[in-house]
Amino acid sequence: MSVPKIDKSLGIDVYATKTSGIGGVIRQSVDDFAVEEVLVDGSKARIGKPSKNQVSLASPHRQRYLMCVLVKRNWDTLIAIKNIAKQLGIAQDRISIAGIKDAKAVTAQHITIERVSMEDVSNINVKDIEVSAVGYFREKLSAYYLLGNNFNVRVKAINLSKSTVEKRIAGTIKELKAIGGLPNFFGHQRFGTTRAITHVVGKAIVRGNFEEAAMLFLAQPSAYEHPSSRRARRELQSKQNFKQALRNFPRQLRYERLMLSHLVEKPRDFIGAFKLLPVKLQELFVQAYQSYLFNRFLCERIRNGFSLNTAEIGDYIMNLERSGLPIVRTGRTAGTNALSETNQSIKLGRMQVAIPLVGVKQRLSQGVMGQIEKKILETEDVETENFRIDAIPEMSRGGELRSITTPIENFESRYASSNLDNLTEHQIELEFMLLRGSYATVLLREIMKPCNPISAGF
């Protein structure tokens, strides 16, 4: 089955299922993609209705972190947080989140805000952003408290009969459950949707070439971005004139303009230009490259016919919490002695096979999987030690393990309606829950198998 070129550029060049896709388009409207966050204690942030909260609130004398539910429409999470902080007149780092949500979507998530009152929060007034106070929490929020996300996605413009659509969806889900769940690839959002460049920049940084990294970030155009942005990048690429580029780059390219302002004054200080970016963005470049390598590792495992729900000798394995979340610190290598017991635990849902996210402190797998990983790193001309970025230590990555599958929970598909303007087109609503760190678009990719993920809304 043919895989789109853009998927291959992100390290995903296989499908896990053999079923034909239903096609269609997501995100024709922002309201077609809804995300509601779920915390480990079952608290759920809701869109358009009171949130179901079970959080254990702090005692009255420990009122430091105000827990709130943030509902945003068509906002990047970090930019939304920046605007909320501005409204409150506080530093952005006083607002904490459990996870970043999709930008082109309607999303509900929990946040904690340090040293503010409920009255302060009630006065926030930003278009398409709602912040509702829940109560005071014992500490600031982090990914530790995040269980996962509930997705409700409308797939439109499906040119198949209702029975064919239902049959293909059911077949895809059946195949995925048979192999142990959804392959835990990093989705398109990890790399940039209209301009999938983040991991390529990250690779240049890992290899120590900050000039190449900067010029990729600033000057590499994409066919899918706004024409004015594309023109500005191409001109910078050909003329290498930072001063002129600063005049030409559109205002919305604020991070690029930040770097260009520095390079106008110090044309060779590419490291200094990167240091001006928010730390989370600095980290994201190398994280994206780790993600790309993980995708390649997992693809090769699938291509070589190794099971996703059975451990081979030398594979990493991890214990699972009762919630299904992996306990990363329990990662160890599967050996010959207890292999059958290990695979029985995997079958019972107590353990999972894992693959490394490459870093300075994370060793590669052993056995056949280790050989696959080593060969890919050789073709990339990268070693684990390269993930120590001395020039910008914040970018360094120690590495960790990541499960190779993730469960698909509470999956439902509902026939929505026909397009009134075109009675041959159908709409389907898909609802499902994925654990933290997993991507809805990876599941949608298996179901839809789009010819062009960008035009399909990915």
C-alpha positions in Angstrom: 0.0 0.0 0.0 1.4 3.4 -1.1 2.5 5.7 1.7 2.4 9.5 1.1 5.7 11.2 0.6 5.2 13.5 3.6 4.7 10.5 5.9 8.0 9.1 4.7 9.8 12.4 5.4 8.6 12.0 9.1 10.0 8.4 9.3 6.7 6.7 8.8 6.8 4.6 5.7 4.5 1.7 6.5 0.9 1.1 7.6 0.2 -1.4 10.4 -3.2 -2.4 8.8 -4.0 -3.9 5.4 -7.5 -2.5 5.2 -8.4 0.1 2.6 -8.9 3.6 3.9 -12.1 5.5 4.0 -10.5 8.7 2.7 -12.2 12.0 3.7 -11.1 15.2 5.3 -10.7 16.3 8.9 -10.6 19.9 10.3 -12.7 21.4 7.5 -13.9 23.4 10.5 -12.1 24.0 13.8 -15.2 22.4 15.5 -14.6 19.1 13.6 -11.7 18.3 16.0 -12.4 18.3 19.7 -10.0 17.3 22.5 -10.9 16.9 26.2 -8.1 16.2 28.6 -8.4 13.4 31.3 -6.2 13.4 34.4 -5.0 10.3 36.1 -7.6 10.6 38.8 -10.4 10.6 36.2 -11.0 14.4 36.2 -12.1 15.4 32.7 -11.9 18.9 31.2 -15.1 19.5 29.2 -16.1 21.6 26.2 -19.4 23.5 26.5 -20.5 22.0 29.8 -19.3 21.9 33.4 -16.1 19.8 33.7 -16.2 16.5 35.5 -13.5 17.1 38.2 -12.4 14.8 40.9 -9.1 16.5 41.7 -8.0 16.4 45.3 -8.0 20.1 46.2 -5.6 21.7 48.6 -6.5 22.6 52.1 -7.6 26.3 52.7 -4.2 27.3 54.1 -2.3 26.1 51.0 -4.0 28.2 48.3 -1.0 28.8 46.0 -1.9 26.9 42.8 -5.3 27.7 41.3 -6.6 24.8 39.2 -8.6 25.9 36.2 -10.1 24.5 33.0 -8.9 26.2 29.8 -11.1 25.9 26.8 -9.6 27.3 23.6 -10.7 27.5 20.0 -8.1 27.6 17.2 -5.3 28.6 19.6 -1.8 27.3 19.9 -1.5 26.2 23.6 1.7 28.1 24.4 0.4 31.3 22.7 -2.9 31.0 24.6 -1.0 30.7 27.9 1.1 33.7 27.0 -2.1 35.8 26.4 -3.6 34.6 29.6 -0.5 35.6 31.5 -0.6 39.0 29.9 -4.2 39.5 31.0 -3.3 38.5 34.5 -0.2 40.7 34.6 2.0 37.7 35.6 5.0 35.9 34.2 4.2 33.1 31.8 6.1 30.5 33.9 3.5 30.9 36.7 1.0 29.0 34.5 1.5 25.2 34.2 0.0 22.6 32.0 -0.2 18.8 31.8 0.1 18.7 28.0 0.1 20.7 24.8 -3.2 20.4 22.8 -3.9 20.7 19.0 -4.0 24.2 17.7 -6.5 23.8 14.9 -9.2 22.4 17.2 -11.5 23.1 20.1 -9.7 21.8 23.2 -10.3 21.6 27.0 -7.5 21.1 29.4 -6.4 21.7 33.0 -4.0 24.4 34.0 -2.7 25.7 37.3 -1.9 29.4 37.9 0.4 30.3 40.7 -0.7 33.0 43.3 -3.9 34.3 41.6 -7.4 34.5 42.9 -10.6 33.1 41.4 -11.7 36.7 40.9 -8.6 37.4 38.9 -9.4 34.5 36.6 -13.0 35.6 36.2 -11.8 38.8 34.6 -9.8 37.2 31.8 -11.2 38.3 28.5 -9.5 36.8 25.4 -11.4 35.9 22.2 -12.1 32.2 21.8 -10.5 31.5 25.2 -12.4 30.6 28.4 -10.8 30.0 31.8 -12.9 28.6 34.6 -11.6 28.1 38.2 -12.0 24.7 39.8 -10.2 25.2 43.1 -6.8 25.3 44.7 -4.4 22.3 43.9 -1.6 21.1 46.1 1.2 21.8 43.5 1.7 23.0 40.0 0.4 20.8 37.2 2.7 18.7 35.1 2.6 15.7 32.7 2.8 13.4 35.7 -1.0 14.1 36.3 -2.1 13.5 32.7 -3.7 10.2 31.8 -4.7 11.0 28.2 -7.1 12.7 25.9 -10.6 12.0 24.6 -11.0 12.9 20.9 -14.2 13.6 19.0 -13.4 13.9 15.3 -15.7 14.5 12.4 -14.4 13.0 9.0 -16.1 14.7 6.1 -16.2 14.3 2.3 -16.2 10.5 2.3 -17.1 9.2 -1.1 -18.0 5.7 -0.1 -21.3 4.0 0.8 -22.2 3.9 4.5 -21.8 0.1 4.6 -18.3 0.3 3.0 -17.2 2.9 5.5 -18.5 1.0 8.5 -16.9 -2.2 7.2 -13.5 -0.6 6.7 -13.4 1.2 10.0 -14.4 -2.0 11.9 -11.7 -4.0 9.9 -9.0 -1.5 10.8 -9.8 -1.4 14.5 -10.0 -5.2 14.6 -6.5 -5.4 12.9 -5.1 -2.9 15.4 -6.4 -4.7 18.4 -5.0 -8.0 17.1 -1.5 -6.6 16.9 -1.7 -5.1 20.5 -3.0 -1.6 19.8 -2.1 1.4 17.7 1.6 1.7 16.7 2.8 4.5 18.9 4.3 6.7 16.1 4.8 10.4 16.6 2.2 12.2 14.5 2.4 15.1 12.0 2.0 17.7 14.7 5.3 16.7 16.3 7.2 17.9 13.3 5.1 20.8 12.0 2.0 20.4 9.9 2.3 22.8 7.0 6.1 22.9 7.3 7.5 19.7 8.6 11.0 21.0 9.3 11.5 20.7 13.1 13.2 17.3 13.1 15.5 18.3 10.2 16.6 21.4 12.2 17.1 19.1 15.2 19.4 16.8 13.2 21.6 19.7 12.2 21.8 20.8 15.8 22.7 17.3 17.0 25.4 17.1 14.4 26.8 20.5 15.7 26.0 22.5 12.6 24.1 25.5 14.0 24.4 27.6 10.8 22.8 24.8 8.8 20.1 24.5 11.5 19.4 28.2 11.5 19.1 28.5 7.7 16.8 25.5 7.6 14.6 27.0 10.2 14.6 30.4 8.6 14.9 29.8 4.9 13.6 26.4 4.0 10.2 27.1 2.3 7.2 24.8 2.2 4.6 24.4 -0.5 1.9 24.4 2.1 2.7 27.7 3.9 1.4 31.2 3.1 2.9 32.5 -0.2 4.3 35.6 1.5 6.2 33.4 4.0 7.4 31.2 1.2 8.7 34.2 -0.9 10.5 35.7 2.1 12.3 32.4 2.9 13.3 31.8 -0.7 14.8 35.3 -0.9 16.8 34.8 2.3 17.9 31.4 0.9 19.2 33.0 -2.3 20.6 36.4 -0.9 21.6 35.4 2.6 20.7 39.0 3.7 19.4 39.0 7.2 18.6 42.8 7.3 16.4 42.5 4.2 14.8 39.3 5.4 13.8 41.1 8.6 11.9 43.6 6.5 10.3 40.9 4.3 9.3 38.3 6.9 5.6 38.5 7.8 4.8 39.6 11.4 3.3 36.2 12.3 6.7 34.6 11.9 7.7 36.0 15.2 10.3 33.3 16.2 12.0 33.7 12.8 12.0 37.5 13.2 13.5 37.2 16.7 16.4 35.2 15.3 16.8 37.5 12.3 16.9 40.6 14.6 19.9 39.0 16.4 21.6 37.9 13.1 21.4 41.5 11.7 23.6 42.6 14.6 25.7 39.4 14.8 25.6 37.6 11.4 27.7 34.6 12.5 26.2 34.1 15.9 23.8 31.3 15.0 24.0 29.8 18.5 23.1 33.1 20.1 20.1 33.4 17.7 18.7 30.0 18.8 19.2 31.0 22.5 16.7 33.8 22.0 13.9 31.3 21.3 11.7 30.1 24.1 13.3 27.1 25.9 10.4 24.8 25.0 10.9 25.6 21.4 14.7 25.1 21.7 14.0 21.7 23.2 11.5 20.8 20.6 14.0 20.7 17.7 16.0 17.9 19.2 13.0 16.1 20.6 11.5 16.1 17.1 14.6 14.4 15.8 14.4 11.8 18.5 10.8 11.3 17.4 11.8 10.9 13.8 14.4 8.2 14.8 11.8 6.4 16.9 9.4 6.4 13.9 12.1 4.8 11.7 13.0 2.2 14.4 9.3 1.2 14.7 8.8 1.1 10.9 11.7 -1.3 10.5 10.3 -3.5 13.2 7.0 -3.7 11.4 8.7 -4.1 8.0 10.9 -7.0 9.3 7.8 -8.8 10.5 8.5 -8.6 14.3 5.4 -8.7 16.5 4.4 -5.5 18.3 2.8 -7.5 21.2 5.5 -10.1 21.6 9.0 -9.5 23.0 12.1 -10.7 21.1 15.3 -11.5 23.0 17.1 -8.1 23.5 13.9 -6.0 23.3 13.2 -3.5 26.0 10.1 -4.2 28.1 8.3 -2.0 30.6 5.7 -2.6 33.3 2.3 -0.9 33.0 0.2 0.8 35.6 -3.4 -0.3 36.1 -4.4 2.7 34.0 -2.3 1.4 31.1 0.4 4.0 31.4 3.9 2.6 31.1 6.2 2.8 34.1 9.3 4.0 32.2 11.7 3.5 35.1 11.0 -0.3 35.0 12.5 -0.6 31.6 14.7 -3.6 31.2 15.9 -6.0 28.5 14.1 -9.2 27.7 16.4 -12.2 28.2 16.2 -15.9 27.2 15.4 -17.2 30.7 12.0 -15.6 31.4 10.9 -14.8 27.8 7.8 -16.9 27.9 6.7 -15.4 31.2 7.4 -11.9 29.8 5.3 -12.5 26.8 2.5 -13.9 29.0 2.6 -10.6 31.0 2.4 -8.7 27.7 -0.6 -10.7 26.7 -2.3 -10.0 30.0 -1.7 -6.3 29.6 0.8 -6.0 32.4 3.9 -5.2 30.3 4.7 -3.7 26.9 7.6 -3.8 24.4 9.5 -0.5 24.1 12.0 1.2 21.8 14.5 3.9 22.8 14.1 7.6 22.3 17.8 8.1 21.5 19.8 10.2 24.0 23.1 10.5 25.9 22.0 8.2 28.7 19.7 5.8 26.8 21.3 2.7 25.4 20.0 1.1 22.2 18.1 -2.2 22.3 20.0 -5.5 22.1 19.4 -8.4 19.9 18.0 -8.0 16.3 16.2 -4.7 17.3 19.4 -3.3 18.5 21.1 -4.1 15.2 18.3 -2.3 13.3 18.6 0.8 15.5 22.4 0.9 15.2 22.2 0.6 11.4 19.7 3.5 11.2 21.9 5.7 13.3 24.9 4.9 11.0 22.9 5.9 8.0 22.0 9.1 9.8 25.7 9.6 10.7 24.7 10.3 14.3 25.8 8.7 17.6 24.0 8.8 21.0 26.7 11.1 22.4 25.8 13.7 19.8 22.6 14.4 21.9 24.8 16.2 24.4 24.6 19.8 23.1 27.3 21.6 24.9 26.7 24.9 23.1 23.1 25.0 24.4 22.7 22.6 27.2 18.9 23.0 27.4 18.7 21.2 24.0 20.6 18.1 25.3 18.5 15.0 25.6 19.2 12.1 27.9 16.8 9.8 26.2 14.2 7.4 27.5 12.0 4.5 26.4 8.6 4.7 24.6 6.1 1.9 24.2 5.7 0.7 20.7 1.9 0.4 20.9 -0.8 2.3 22.7 -4.3 1.1 23.6 -7.4 2.5 21.7 -10.0 3.0 24.4 -13.8 3.7 24.1 -13.7 3.7 20.3 -17.0 4.5 18.7 -17.9 5.5 15.1 -21.2 7.2 14.3 -22.7 7.9 10.9 -23.3 11.6 11.0 -25.0 12.7 7.8 -24.7 13.1 4.0 -23.5 16.4 2.6 -26.7 18.2 1.6 -24.9 19.7 -1.4 -23.5 16.4 -2.5 -25.5 13.3 -1.6 -22.6 11.0 -2.5 -20.5 12.4 0.3 -20.8 11.1 3.9 -19.6 12.2 7.3 -18.5 10.0 10.2 -17.9 11.0 13.8 -15.1 9.1 15.6 -14.7 9.2 19.3 -11.9 7.5 21.2 -9.4 7.9 24.1 -5.6 7.7 23.8 -3.1 7.8 26.6 -0.8 10.8 27.0 1.9 11.2 24.4 0.0 9.4 21.6 -1.4 11.0 18.6 -5.0 10.9 17.2 -3.7 11.6 13.7 -1.8 8.3 13.8 -5.1 6.4 14.4 -6.9 8.6 11.8 -4.0 7.8 9.3 -4.7 4.1 9.6 -8.5 4.6 9.2 -8.4 7.1 6.4 -5.2 6.3 4.6 -5.1 9.7 2.9 -3.4 10.2 -0.4 -2.3 13.7 0.7 -2.3 14.2 4.5 -2.0 17.9 4.2 -5.1 18.4 2.1 -6.9 15.8 4.2 -6.4 18.1 7.3 -3.6 16.4 9.1 
